[in-house]
Amino acid sequence: MSRIPLAEPETLPPYLKQIHDGATEENWIARNFARAFAANSELVETYQKFYLPWHTSAGVGLLDARLKELVRLRIATLNGCKLCKTVRMAPATVSEAEAAEGVDDADAGNFTPRERAAIHFAERMALDHHGIGDDDVAEMRRHFSDGEFLELSMMTGQYIGFGRVLAMLQLEVAACPI
């Protein structure tokens, strides 16, 4: 059950109504996301205006969308956020097999050394950020420019934070319509 009241769909402001109504009826997780954020729709609208261009690389940022999507999906698993894990933000560049399971065993997948380094870095950020030392950062800088490393770090941090908010709100376990 959601930890925050879910607004009735007919009361949603236009931005959230579009998200709600654009999701299929089976996608009750996305629909509940829209309903939960009705209490502060400006927050989520402003956040997504920032987030989406940076994530999709729509003329913003140094990293490509595939790399960021692989990291986002690995964080979704670690956060236990079903909503984040089911969303596909780069389906043209990340296969369903990579999205569903591949990112959860980067060493067994068909990833480039750079992609593997990013996935492993994301894991460390999510599980032991205080344990990341100078040697770890030096290794990342072998694969990424300073600007790319900063972008990867910021994107990873926001994936961790927002995914944990969604998981904490328990939107993914809200009552599913029969």
Order of alpha helices (4+ residues) and beta strands (2+ residues): alpha-alpha-alpha-alpha-alpha-alpha-alpha-alpha-alpha
